[in-house]
């Protein structure tokens, strides 16, 4: 399974950006989709996850500012980021768990997309 993430860039504080991550390959079904981030010198941390039923969970630091969504028909997960802060600067990684057409479970990571929030 391959994940293609896009949408990162340079944004001013208070700005908005949307990240996308599309999964492709021999996928039977996708269960959990999520976004993680890793800032320089820090460990990778969970940003937001969404289940197959649509239930979501967010890191406290992004609640009320970020929204995760998924398009099951396109095997794509999105992260809408509003009211961005300099501390949101990081490389953002998508993560997808699911079942292959061979009925084996899989878990894949995207290549990372960099977000810089700076004036």
N, C-alpha and C positions, 0 to 999 in steps of 0.2 A: 504494500500500500504506500502510495506517495502522497505527501501533503505539500501543497503549494500555497505559501503565505504571501500576502501582499498588503500594501497600504501604509507602510511606515513612512516616516519622513521627518521634516523639521516643522514644528508648530510653535507659535507664540503661546505664552501662558494665557489660559482662558479660552483657548481655541479648541477645535474639535477635529477628530479624525476617525475613520473607520478602517479596521483591519478585516481582511478576509482570509479564509483558509479553505481550500478545496481539496477533498480527498478523492483519489482515483486508484483503480486497481480492482482486484478480484474480491470486491466487498459484497457480502450478503446482507449485513445490517450493521448499523452504527449505533452504539449505545451512548457512551459518554463523549462529549466534546468539550474541550476547554482551552483556556489561554493561561499561559504562565509568563513570567517576565524575570529577567536577570539584569540587575543594574551592575555597573562596574564595581568590582570588589565585594559583591554581595552574592548570596545564594539565590538560586532560582526559587521563585515563590508563586503560589497559585494566585491568579487574578480573578478568574470566573470559570464556572463550569455549567454545563446544561445537559440534562439527561435526555433520554429518548422520549420521555413524556413531556418534556419542556420545563421541568422544574430546574431552578437556577440557584446558584450559590456564589457569593461574591466575597472577596477580601474586604475587610472593614475599611481599608484605605481607599477603596474605589466605589463603595456603595453610594448610590444616588448620583453618581457621575458616569459610570460605565454601564452598558447594557449588552448582554450576550444574547445572541439569537442564532437559530439554525434553519437552514433550508434543506429538508430531508431529500427532496427531489434532486437537489444538486450536490448532496453530500458536502455541504459547505457550512462553516460556522463563521459568524461575524462578531466583532467587538466594536461597538459604537462607544467612542470615548469623548466625553464632553468636559468642559471646565478643566482642561488639562493643567497640570502643575509641573514645575521643574522636577519634582521628585518622581514623576511618572516616567522620566527618561530611563530607558532600558531597551534591551533586545527582547521582543515579544515572541514567544513560541506557541504554536498551536499543538494540541495533543488530542488524538482521537483513539478511542477504544471501540472494538467491535468484533464481528464474526466474519470470517472469510467464506467464500462459496464452498470451501472444503470443510466448513464447519469448525475450523480451528479459530481460536481467539487471536486477536492481534492488538497491538498497541503501537502507535506511530507518532513520531515528532516531526514537526515542520522544521524548515531550515532556519527560522528566525527572521524577524523583520525589525529593523531598528527604529525606535521613536526617540526623537530629541525634542524636548520642550524647553525653549530658550527664547529670550528676546534679543 
